[in-house]
Amino acid sequence: MPGKRGNGRVALVTGANRGIGLEVCRQLGRLGNEIIMTGRDPRALGDAASLLARESLTVHPELMDVSSRESVRECGRRLGVKGIRVDVLVNNAGVYPPGDLLSVSEETIREAMEINFLGSLRTAQAFLPGMLQRNYGRVVNISSGYGSFAEGLEGPAPYSLSKAALNAMTLKLASEVRGNVKVNAACPGWVRTRMGGPEAPRSVEEGADTIVWLATLPDDGPSGGLFRDRQQVDW
């Protein structure tokens, strides 16, 4: 879709058709980045992409279901055929299933892990190699204080366990990459979205701020950390 000329960076955002993901796309686009908006609902994705295109932002809607390894790989292949690289990866797609460990079903745990943890691993495996080849990349995994050992792993068990696994992956992945490629996790806080509900104290703009900051870090910026309000917090 046409839009204003970008700054040469291309950012891919998962779960981009609403909430924090959509706002991250908007803010990154306003900074001059070209945006690849991904999601698994074609109609919702198309509507969201049209909305940002009307704001004169450069966006490309791409179907991708992070719970499917083949869907992630196919998206990567399509982008390769189009000659579109990925410089910035924002792993925002997520679910928030309820339940405690003594009563939750294995299916519910599996769903949370498939999307919140494995989904981010799949996209990292698909797009990080290109970043390493070009010696530039920013990966931002959207986590939560509910996945923090330091904060007691509060919240529903499936969600907390999947975000704790995502935090561990972030730290491990940051130790494996080299050069000017940075991997961090962001805790946006309790945000007024469909997931967060209307009583949440933070707007989507506030929730997106730290994510966008991490996605646009300078060469001397941090890597391998969990950040809230642009400040590093304990895992």
Accessible surface in RSA format (square Angstrom, percent):
REM  Atomic radii and reference values for relative SASA: ProtOr
REM  Chains: A
REM  Algorithm: Lee & Richards
REM  Probe-radius: 1.40
REM  Slices: 20
REM RES _ NUM      All-atoms   Total-Side   Main-Chain    Non-polar    All polar
REM                ABS   REL    ABS   REL    ABS   REL    ABS   REL    ABS   REL
RES MET A   1    83.31  43.1  49.72  32.9  33.58  80.0  55.77  47.4  27.54  36.5
RES PRO A   2   120.33  87.7 104.79  95.5  15.54  56.5 116.42  96.1   3.92  24.3
RES GLY A   3    38.39  47.3   0.00   N/A  38.39  47.3   9.35  25.6  29.04  65.0
RES LYS A   4    90.52  44.2  77.45  47.5  13.07  31.1  59.42  53.5  31.10  33.1
RES ARG A   5   226.60  95.1 196.12 100.0  30.48  72.6  78.67 107.5 147.93  89.7
RES GLY A   6    34.69  42.8   0.00   N/A  34.69  42.8   8.35  22.9  26.34  59.0
RES ASN A   7    86.38  59.6  49.11  47.5  37.26  89.7  38.76  93.3  47.61  46.0
RES GLY A   8    46.25  57.0   0.00   N/A  46.25  57.0  40.29 110.6   5.96  13.3
RES ARG A   9    87.09  36.6  86.34  44.0   0.75   1.8  13.47  18.4  73.62  44.6
RES VAL A  10     8.15   5.4   8.15   7.4   0.00   0.0   8.15   7.1   0.00   0.0
RES ALA A  11     0.09   0.1   0.09   0.1   0.00   0.0   0.09   0.1   0.00   0.0
RES LEU A  12     0.00   0.0   0.00   0.0   0.00   0.0   0.00   0.0   0.00   0.0
RES VAL A  13     0.00   0.0   0.00   0.0   0.00   0.0   0.00   0.0   0.00   0.0
RES THR A  14     2.08   1.5   2.08   2.1   0.00   0.0   0.72   1.0   1.36   2.1
RES GLY A  15    21.14  26.1   0.00   N/A  21.14  26.1  15.78  43.3   5.36  12.0
RES ALA A  16     0.00   0.0   0.00   0.0   0.00   0.0   0.00   0.0   0.00   0.0
RES ASN A  17    32.75  22.6  22.80  22.0   9.95  24.0   0.00   0.0  32.75  31.7
RES ARG A  18    95.02  39.9  91.38  46.6   3.64   8.7  41.11  56.2  53.91  32.7
RES GLY A  19    22.73  28.0   0.00   N/A  22.73  28.0  11.49  31.5  11.24  25.2
RES ILE A  20    24.14  13.7  20.72  15.4   3.42   8.2  20.72  14.9   3.42   9.3
RES GLY A  21     0.18   0.2   0.00   N/A   0.18   0.2   0.00   0.0   0.18   0.4
RES LEU A  22    25.85  14.4  25.85  18.5   0.00   0.0  25.85  18.2   0.00   0.0
RES GLU A  23     6.23   3.6   5.96   4.5   0.27   0.6   1.01   2.0   5.22   4.3
RES VAL A  24     0.10   0.1   0.10   0.1   0.00   0.0   0.10   0.1   0.00   0.0
RES CYS A  25     0.00   0.0   0.00   0.0   0.00   0.0   0.00   0.0   0.00   0.0
RES ARG A  26    36.80  15.5  36.80  18.8   0.00   0.0   7.00   9.6  29.79  18.1
RES GLN A  27    37.03  20.7  34.74  25.4   2.29   5.5  16.63  35.4  20.40  15.5
RES LEU A  28     0.68   0.4   0.68   0.5   0.00   0.0   0.68   0.5   0.00   0.0
RES GLY A  29     2.06   2.5   0.00   N/A   2.06   2.5   0.00   0.0   2.06   4.6
RES ARG A  30   138.98  58.4 121.17  61.8  17.82  42.4  42.14  57.6  96.84  58.7
RES LEU A  31   100.88  56.2  80.00  57.2  20.87  52.5  84.48  59.3  16.39  44.1
RES GLY A  32     9.79  12.1   0.00   N/A   9.79  12.1   9.74  26.7   0.05   0.1
RES ASN A  33     6.31   4.4   3.79   3.7   2.52   6.1   0.16   0.4   6.15   5.9
RES GLU A  34    47.13  27.1  47.11  35.6   0.02   0.1   4.27   8.3  42.86  35.0
RES ILE A  35     0.00   0.0   0.00   0.0   0.00   0.0   0.00   0.0   0.00   0.0
RES ILE A  36     0.00   0.0   0.00   0.0   0.00   0.0   0.00   0.0   0.00   0.0
RES MET A  37     0.00   0.0   0.00   0.0   0.00   0.0   0.00   0.0   0.00   0.0
RES THR A  38     0.67   0.5   0.67   0.7   0.00   0.0   0.00   0.0   0.67   1.0
RES GLY A  39     6.14   7.6   0.00   N/A   6.14   7.6   6.14  16.9   0.00   0.0
RES ARG A  40   143.76  60.4 118.60  60.5  25.16  59.9  45.24  61.8  98.53  59.7
RES ASP A  41    70.20  49.2  66.78  66.5   3.42   8.1  24.31  57.2  45.89  45.8
RES PRO A  42    85.84  62.6  75.58  68.9  10.26  37.3  77.34  63.9   8.50  52.8
RES ARG A  43   192.78  80.9 181.36  92.5  11.42  27.2  67.58  92.4 125.20  75.9
RES ALA A  44    30.80  28.3  22.84  35.2   7.96  18.1  28.51  40.1   2.29   6.1
RES LEU A  45     3.70   2.1   3.70   2.6   0.00   0.0   3.70   2.6   0.00   0.0
RES GLY A  46    25.75  31.8   0.00   N/A  25.75  31.8  25.04  68.7   0.71   1.6
RES ASP A  47    91.22  63.9  84.18  83.8   7.04  16.6  30.15  71.0  61.07  60.9
RES ALA A  48     6.05   5.6   1.51   2.3   4.54  10.3   5.69   8.0   0.36   1.0
RES ALA A  49     0.00   0.0   0.00   0.0   0.00   0.0   0.00   0.0   0.00   0.0
RES SER A  50    39.27  33.2  37.49  50.0   1.78   4.1  18.55  39.5  20.72  29.0
RES LEU A  51    63.25  35.2  63.23  45.2   0.02   0.0  63.23  44.4   0.02   0.1
RES LEU A  52     0.00   0.0   0.00   0.0   0.00   0.0   0.00   0.0   0.00   0.0
RES ALA A  53    23.37  21.5  12.91  19.9  10.46  23.8  13.21  18.6  10.15  26.9
RES ARG A  54   173.89  73.0 138.27  70.5  35.62  84.8  77.09 105.4  96.80  58.7
RES GLU A  55    62.09  35.6  38.94  29.5  23.16  55.1  37.19  71.9  24.91  20.3
RES SER A  56    64.01  54.1  61.49  82.1   2.52   5.8  26.56  56.6  37.45  52.5
RES LEU A  57     3.80   2.1   3.52   2.5   0.29   0.7   3.80   2.7   0.00   0.0
RES THR A  58    24.93  17.7  23.26  23.6   1.66   4.0  20.98  28.2   3.95   6.0
RES VAL A  59     0.00   0.0   0.00   0.0   0.00   0.0   0.00   0.0   0.00   0.0
RES HIS A  60    43.23  23.6  42.08  29.2   1.15   2.9  30.57  31.5  12.66  14.7
RES PRO A  61    48.06  35.0  32.04  29.2  16.02  58.2  32.33  26.7  15.74  97.8
RES GLU A  62     7.36   4.2   5.25   4.0   2.10   5.0   2.66   5.2   4.69   3.8
RES LEU A  63    85.04  47.4  79.39  56.8   5.65  14.2  79.55  55.9   5.50  14.8
RES MET A  64     5.28   2.7   0.00   0.0   5.28  12.6   0.64   0.5   4.64   6.1
RES ASP A  65    39.42  27.6  37.73  37.6   1.70   4.0  12.19  28.7  27.24  27.2
RES VAL A  66    11.34   7.5   9.82   8.9   1.52   3.7   9.82   8.5   1.52   4.1
RES SER A  67    36.67  31.0  22.35  29.8  14.32  33.0  10.16  21.6  26.52  37.1
RES SER A  68    39.10  33.0  33.83  45.1   5.27  12.1  24.92  53.1  14.17  19.9
RES ARG A  69   148.42  62.3 143.52  73.2   4.90  11.7  31.74  43.4 116.67  70.7
RES GLU A  70    96.30  55.3  93.50  70.7   2.80   6.7  61.64 119.2  34.66  28.3
RES SER A  71    29.43  24.9  20.69  27.6   8.74  20.1  18.77  40.0  10.66  14.9
RES VAL A  72     1.23   0.8   1.23   1.1   0.00   0.0   1.23   1.1   0.00   0.0
RES ARG A  73   121.38  51.0 116.44  59.4   4.95  11.8  30.86  42.2  90.53  54.9
RES GLU A  74    67.09  38.5  67.09  50.8   0.00   0.0  27.77  53.7  39.32  32.1
RES CYS A  75     0.00   0.0   0.00   0.0   0.00   0.0   0.00   0.0   0.00   0.0
RES GLY A  76    20.31  25.0   0.00   N/A  20.31  25.0  10.50  28.8   9.80  22.0
RES ARG A  77   120.63  50.6 111.30  56.7   9.33  22.2  74.09 101.3  46.54  28.2
RES ARG A  78    70.14  29.4  65.96  33.6   4.18   9.9  47.93  65.5  22.21  13.5
RES LEU A  79     2.43   1.4   2.43   1.7   0.00   0.0   2.43   1.7   0.00   0.0
RES GLY A  80    52.78  65.1   0.00   N/A  52.78  65.1  34.41  94.4  18.37  41.1
RES VAL A  81   136.45  89.8 103.05  93.3  33.40  80.5 110.86  96.3  25.58  69.4
RES LYS A  82   121.00  59.0  86.80  53.3  34.20  81.4  67.29  60.6  53.71  57.2
RES GLY A  83    67.21  82.9   0.00   N/A  67.21  82.9  34.90  95.8  32.31  72.4
RES ILE A  84    32.31  18.4  21.23  15.8  11.08  26.7  25.06  18.0   7.25  19.7
RES ARG A  85    95.63  40.2  85.29  43.5  10.34  24.6  31.36  42.9  64.27  39.0
RES VAL A  86     5.94   3.9   3.05   2.8   2.88   6.9   3.05   2.7   2.88   7.8
RES ASP A  87     2.00   1.4   2.00   2.0   0.00   0.0   0.00   0.0   2.00   2.0
RES VAL A  88     3.05   2.0   3.05   2.8   0.00   0.0   3.05   2.6   0.00   0.0
RES LEU A  89     0.00   0.0   0.00   0.0   0.00   0.0   0.00   0.0   0.00   0.0
RES VAL A  90     0.03   0.0   0.03   0.0   0.00   0.0   0.03   0.0   0.00   0.0
RES ASN A  91     5.92   4.1   2.77   2.7   3.15   7.6   1.98   4.8   3.93   3.8
RES ASN A  92    25.22  17.4  15.36  14.8   9.87  23.8   0.25   0.6  24.97  24.1
RES ALA A  93    24.42  22.5  14.36  22.2  10.06  22.9  17.43  24.6   6.99  18.5
RES GLY A  94    25.02  30.9   0.00   N/A  25.02  30.9   4.57  12.5  20.45  45.8
RES VAL A  95    25.29  16.6  22.79  20.6   2.50   6.0  25.29  22.0   0.00   0.0
RES TYR A  96    90.11  42.1  70.58  40.2  19.54  50.8  53.12  39.9  36.99  45.6
RES PRO A  97    13.15   9.6   7.48   6.8   5.67  20.6  12.95  10.7   0.20   1.2
RES PRO A  98   104.91  76.5 100.68  91.8   4.23  15.4 100.80  83.2   4.11  25.5
RES GLY A  99    30.67  37.8   0.00   N/A  30.67  37.8  22.46  61.6   8.21  18.4
RES ASP A 100    83.92  58.8  81.63  81.3   2.28   5.4  39.96  94.0  43.96  43.8
RES LEU A 101   111.48  62.1  90.03  64.4  21.44  53.9  90.03  63.2  21.44  57.7
RES LEU A 102   181.84 101.3 146.84 105.1  35.00  88.0 149.98 105.3  31.86  85.7
RES SER A 103    85.94  72.6  51.56  68.8  34.38  79.2  48.34 102.9  37.60  52.7
RES VAL A 104    30.26  19.9   6.57   5.9  23.69  57.1  12.28  10.7  17.98  48.8
RES SER A 105    50.54  42.7  38.49  51.4  12.05  27.8  41.66  88.7   8.88  12.4
RES GLU A 106   126.97  72.9 120.26  91.0   6.71  16.0  48.45  93.7  78.52  64.1
RES GLU A 107   118.52  68.0 112.39  85.0   6.14  14.6  61.29 118.5  57.24  46.7
RES THR A 108    34.07  24.2  31.00  31.4   3.07   7.3   9.15  12.3  24.92  37.7
RES ILE A 109    39.59  22.5  39.53  29.4   0.06   0.2  39.53  28.5   0.06   0.2
RES ARG A 110   125.28  52.6 121.28  61.8   4.00   9.5  55.48  75.8  69.80  42.3
RES GLU A 111    80.13  46.0  74.69  56.5   5.44  13.0  28.97  56.0  51.16  41.8
RES ALA A 112     0.16   0.2   0.16   0.3   0.00   0.0   0.16   0.2   0.00   0.0
RES MET A 113    50.95  26.4  50.95  33.7   0.00   0.0  48.01  40.8   2.94   3.9
RES GLU A 114    48.11  27.6  48.11  36.4   0.00   0.0  17.19  33.3  30.92  25.2
RES ILE A 115    11.48   6.5  10.42   7.8   1.06   2.6  10.42   7.5   1.06   2.9
RES ASN A 116     1.42   1.0   0.00   0.0   1.42   3.4   0.44   1.1   0.98   0.9
RES PHE A 117    47.45  23.7  47.45  29.4   0.00   0.0  47.45  28.8   0.00   0.0
RES LEU A 118    54.59  30.4  54.59  39.1   0.00   0.0  54.59  38.3   0.00   0.0
RES GLY A 119     0.61   0.8   0.00   N/A   0.61   0.8   0.61   1.7   0.00   0.0
RES SER A 120     6.21   5.2   4.81   6.4   1.40   3.2   0.48   1.0   5.73   8.0
RES LEU A 121    49.02  27.3  49.02  35.1   0.00   0.0  49.02  34.4   0.00   0.0
RES ARG A 122    35.83  15.0  31.98  16.3   3.85   9.2   9.82  13.4  26.01  15.8
RES THR A 123     0.00   0.0   0.00   0.0   0.00   0.0   0.00   0.0   0.00   0.0
RES ALA A 124     2.03   1.9   1.21   1.9   0.82   1.9   1.54   2.2   0.49   1.3
RES GLN A 125   119.93  67.1 100.53  73.5  19.40  46.2  41.55  88.4  78.38  59.4
RES ALA A 126    39.88  36.7   6.08   9.4  33.81  76.9  16.76  23.6  23.12  61.2
RES PHE A 127    15.67   7.8  11.00   6.8   4.67  12.2  14.30   8.7   1.37   3.9
RES LEU A 128     8.31   4.6   8.31   5.9   0.00   0.0   8.31   5.8   0.00   0.0
RES PRO A 129    64.52  47.0  61.59  56.1   2.94  10.7  63.80  52.7   0.72   4.5
RES GLY A 130    18.43  22.7   0.00   N/A  18.43  22.7  15.00  41.2   3.43   7.7
RES MET A 131     0.00   0.0   0.00   0.0   0.00   0.0   0.00   0.0   0.00   0.0
RES LEU A 132    41.98  23.4  30.28  21.7  11.70  29.4  30.67  21.5  11.31  30.4
RES GLN A 133   154.56  86.4 116.43  85.1  38.13  90.8  44.14  94.0 110.42  83.7
RES ARG A 134    99.88  41.9  71.61  36.5  28.27  67.3  57.33  78.3  42.55  25.8
RES ASN A 135    85.71  59.1  80.37  77.7   5.35  12.9  25.25  60.8  60.46  58.4
RES TYR A 136    27.06  12.6  27.06  15.4   0.00   0.0  16.44  12.4  10.61  13.1
RES GLY A 137     0.00   0.0   0.00   N/A   0.00   0.0   0.00   0.0   0.00   0.0
RES ARG A 138     0.99   0.4   0.99   0.5   0.00   0.0   0.58   0.8   0.41   0.3
RES VAL A 139     1.21   0.8   0.03   0.0   1.17   2.8   0.03   0.0   1.17   3.2
RES VAL A 140     0.58   0.4   0.58   0.5   0.00   0.0   0.58   0.5   0.00   0.0
RES ASN A 141     0.00   0.0   0.00   0.0   0.00   0.0   0.00   0.0   0.00   0.0
RES ILE A 142    10.95   6.2  10.14   7.6   0.80   1.9  10.14   7.3   0.80   2.2
RES SER A 143     2.37   2.0   0.00   0.0   2.37   5.5   0.00   0.0   2.37   3.3
RES SER A 144    15.47  13.1  15.10  20.2   0.37   0.9   4.47   9.5  11.00  15.4
RES GLY A 145     9.04  11.1   0.00   N/A   9.04  11.1   6.18  16.9   2.86   6.4
RES TYR A 146    81.58  38.1  81.44  46.3   0.14   0.4  35.79  26.9  45.79  56.4
RES GLY A 147     0.61   0.8   0.00   N/A   0.61   0.8   0.00   0.0   0.61   1.4
RES SER A 148     0.06   0.0   0.06   0.1   0.00   0.0   0.06   0.1   0.00   0.0
RES PHE A 149   150.14  75.1 132.04  81.8  18.09  47.1 132.84  80.5  17.30  49.5
RES ALA A 150    66.06  60.7  21.20  32.7  44.87 102.1  34.50  48.6  31.56  83.6
RES GLU A 151    67.45  38.7  52.96  40.1  14.49  34.5  38.79  75.0  28.66  23.4
RES GLY A 152    53.38  65.8   0.00   N/A  53.38  65.8  32.08  88.0  21.30  47.7
RES LEU A 153    53.62  29.9  40.23  28.8  13.39  33.7  40.23  28.3  13.39  36.0
RES GLU A 154   111.13  63.8 103.88  78.6   7.25  17.3  35.60  68.9  75.53  61.7
RES GLY A 155    38.48  47.5   0.00   N/A  38.48  47.5  11.93  32.7  26.55  59.5
RES PRO A 156    28.16  20.5  19.40  17.7   8.76  31.8  27.37  22.6   0.79   4.9
RES ALA A 157    13.95  12.8   8.04  12.4   5.91  13.4  13.09  18.4   0.86   2.3
RES PRO A 158     1.01   0.7   0.00   0.0   1.01   3.7   0.17   0.1   0.84   5.2
RES TYR A 159    21.20   9.9  21.20  12.1   0.00   0.0   2.97   2.2  18.23  22.5
RES SER A 160     2.96   2.5   2.96   3.9   0.00   0.0   2.96   6.3   0.00   0.0
RES LEU A 161    60.01  33.4  57.41  41.1   2.60   6.5  57.50  40.4   2.52   6.8
RES SER A 162     0.00   0.0   0.00   0.0   0.00   0.0   0.00   0.0   0.00   0.0
RES LYS A 163    10.18   5.0  10.18   6.2   0.00   0.0   0.67   0.6   9.51  10.1
RES ALA A 164    13.22  12.2   8.73  13.5   4.49  10.2   9.39  13.2   3.83  10.1
RES ALA A 165    24.91  22.9  15.49  23.9   9.42  21.4  23.02  32.4   1.89   5.0
RES LEU A 166     1.28   0.7   1.28   0.9   0.00   0.0   1.28   0.9   0.00   0.0
RES ASN A 167     7.07   4.9   6.54   6.3   0.53   1.3   6.62  15.9   0.46   0.4
RES ALA A 168    63.25  58.2  51.03  78.7  12.22  27.8  59.87  84.3   3.38   8.9
RES MET A 169    17.81   9.2  11.59   7.7   6.22  14.8  17.18  14.6   0.63   0.8
RES THR A 170     0.00   0.0   0.00   0.0   0.00   0.0   0.00   0.0   0.00   0.0
RES LEU A 171    89.03  49.6  87.72  62.8   1.32   3.3  87.72  61.6   1.32   3.5
RES LYS A 172   129.88  63.4 125.53  77.0   4.34  10.3  75.29  67.8  54.58  58.1
RES LEU A 173    26.10  14.5  24.99  17.9   1.11   2.8  25.82  18.1   0.28   0.8
RES ALA A 174    18.47  17.0   5.46   8.4  13.01  29.6   5.65   8.0  12.82  34.0
RES SER A 175    85.25  72.0  45.15  60.3  40.10  92.4  50.75 108.1  34.50  48.3
RES GLU A 176   109.81  63.0  79.54  60.2  30.27  72.1  34.50  66.7  75.31  61.5
RES VAL A 177    22.82  15.0   6.59   6.0  16.23  39.1   6.86   6.0  15.97  43.3
RES ARG A 178   160.06  67.2 151.40  77.2   8.65  20.6  74.13 101.3  85.92  52.1
RES GLY A 179    59.26  73.1   0.00   N/A  59.26  73.1  29.29  80.4  29.96  67.1
RES ASN A 180    27.94  19.3  22.99  22.2   4.95  11.9  16.65  40.1  11.28  10.9
RES VAL A 181     5.03   3.3   0.00   0.0   5.03  12.1   0.00   0.0   5.03  13.6
RES LYS A 182    20.66  10.1  20.01  12.3   0.66   1.6   1.10   1.0  19.56  20.8
RES VAL A 183     0.00   0.0   0.00   0.0   0.00   0.0   0.00   0.0   0.00   0.0
RES ASN A 184     1.95   1.3   1.95   1.9   0.00   0.0   0.00   0.0   1.95   1.9
RES ALA A 185     0.00   0.0   0.00   0.0   0.00   0.0   0.00   0.0   0.00   0.0
RES ALA A 186     0.00   0.0   0.00   0.0   0.00   0.0   0.00   0.0   0.00   0.0
RES CYS A 187     5.74   4.3   5.27   5.9   0.47   1.1   0.05   0.1   5.70   6.1
RES PRO A 188    11.77   8.6   9.99   9.1   1.78   6.5  11.77   9.7   0.00   0.0
RES GLY A 189    29.73  36.7   0.00   N/A  29.73  36.7  16.21  44.5  13.52  30.3
RES TRP A 190   143.83  57.7 131.65  63.7  12.18  28.6 130.56  69.6  13.27  21.5
RES VAL A 191     5.28   3.5   2.36   2.1   2.91   7.0   2.36   2.1   2.91   7.9
RES ARG A 192   108.34  45.5  93.08  47.4  15.26  36.3  31.03  42.4  77.31  46.9
RES THR A 193    25.97  18.5  10.62  10.8  15.35  36.6  15.89  21.3  10.08  15.2
RES ARG A 194   188.32  79.1 150.85  76.9  37.47  89.2  76.33 104.3 111.99  67.9
RES MET A 195    85.34  44.2  57.62  38.1  27.72  66.0  47.26  40.2  38.08  50.4
RES GLY A 196    20.51  25.3   0.00   N/A  20.51  25.3  11.16  30.6   9.35  20.9
RES GLY A 197    19.69  24.3   0.00   N/A  19.69  24.3  19.69  54.0   0.00   0.0
RES PRO A 198   118.41  86.3  96.95  88.4  21.45  78.0 103.91  85.8  14.49  90.1
RES GLU A 199   141.47  81.2 120.62  91.3  20.85  49.6  51.02  98.7  90.45  73.9
RES ALA A 200     2.82   2.6   0.00   0.0   2.82   6.4   0.00   0.0   2.82   7.5
RES PRO A 201    89.67  65.3  61.41  56.0  28.25 102.7  70.30  58.0  19.37 120.4
RES ARG A 202    55.50  23.3  55.50  28.3   0.00   0.0  10.10  13.8  45.40  27.5
RES SER A 203    23.75  20.1  22.26  29.7   1.48   3.4  19.23  40.9   4.52   6.3
RES VAL A 204    35.97  23.7  34.65  31.4   1.32   3.2  34.65  30.1   1.32   3.6
RES GLU A 205    92.79  53.3  89.08  67.4   3.71   8.8  46.03  89.0  46.76  38.2
RES GLU A 206    96.41  55.4  85.79  64.9  10.62  25.3  37.86  73.2  58.55  47.8
RES GLY A 207     0.46   0.6   0.00   N/A   0.46   0.6   0.00   0.0   0.46   1.0
RES ALA A 208     0.00   0.0   0.00   0.0   0.00   0.0   0.00   0.0   0.00   0.0
RES ASP A 209    50.00  35.0  49.66  49.4   0.34   0.8  15.45  36.4  34.55  34.5
RES THR A 210     5.16   3.7   5.13   5.2   0.03   0.1   1.73   2.3   3.43   5.2
RES ILE A 211     0.00   0.0   0.00   0.0   0.00   0.0   0.00   0.0   0.00   0.0
RES VAL A 212    11.30   7.4  11.30  10.2   0.00   0.0  11.30   9.8   0.00   0.0
RES TRP A 213    61.64  24.7  57.59  27.9   4.06   9.5  41.93  22.4  19.72  32.0
RES LEU A 214     1.63   0.9   0.05   0.0   1.57   4.0   0.05   0.0   1.57   4.2
RES ALA A 215     0.77   0.7   0.00   0.0   0.77   1.8   0.00   0.0   0.77   2.0
RES THR A 216    56.98  40.5  34.34  34.8  22.64  54.0  26.60  35.7  30.38  45.9
RES LEU A 217     6.44   3.6   1.91   1.4   4.53  11.4   2.34   1.6   4.09  11.0
RES PRO A 218    80.47  58.6  69.39  63.3  11.07  40.3  80.47  66.4   0.00   0.0
RES ASP A 219   101.46  71.1  85.59  85.2  15.87  37.5  31.45  74.0  70.02  69.8
RES ASP A 220   130.76  91.6  94.85  94.4  35.91  84.9  50.21 118.2  80.54  80.3
RES GLY A 221    12.90  15.9   0.00   N/A  12.90  15.9   4.85  13.3   8.04  18.0
RES PRO A 222    52.38  38.2  39.92  36.4  12.46  45.3  51.86  42.8   0.52   3.2
RES SER A 223    54.66  46.2  22.55  30.1  32.12  74.0  21.93  46.7  32.74  45.9
RES GLY A 224    11.47  14.1   0.00   N/A  11.47  14.1   4.39  12.0   7.08  15.9
RES GLY A 225     1.00   1.2   0.00   N/A   1.00   1.2   0.92   2.5   0.08   0.2
RES LEU A 226     0.40   0.2   0.40   0.3   0.00   0.0   0.40   0.3   0.00   0.0
RES PHE A 227     7.88   3.9   7.88   4.9   0.00   0.0   7.88   4.8   0.00   0.0
RES ARG A 228    58.46  24.5  56.76  28.9   1.70   4.0  24.60  33.6  33.86  20.5
RES ASP A 229    74.27  52.0  60.21  59.9  14.05  33.2  30.24  71.2  44.03  43.9
RES ARG A 230   108.19  45.4  99.91  50.9   8.28  19.7  29.25  40.0  78.94  47.8
RES GLN A 231   122.56  68.5 121.32  88.7   1.24   2.9  41.16  87.6  81.40  61.7
RES GLN A 232   111.70  62.5  82.93  60.6  28.78  68.5  25.05  53.3  86.65  65.7
RES VAL A 233    33.62  22.1  24.16  21.9   9.46  22.8  31.00  26.9   2.62   7.1
RES ASP A 234   108.67  76.1  99.53  99.1   9.14  21.6  20.35  47.9  88.31  88.1
RES TRP A 235    65.00  26.1  56.80  27.5   8.20  19.3  55.31  29.5   9.69  15.7
END  Absolute sums over single chains surface
CHAIN  1 A    10765.4       8502.4       2263.0       5901.8       4863.6
END  Absolute sums over all chains
TOTAL         10765.4       8502.4       2263.0       5901.8       4863.6
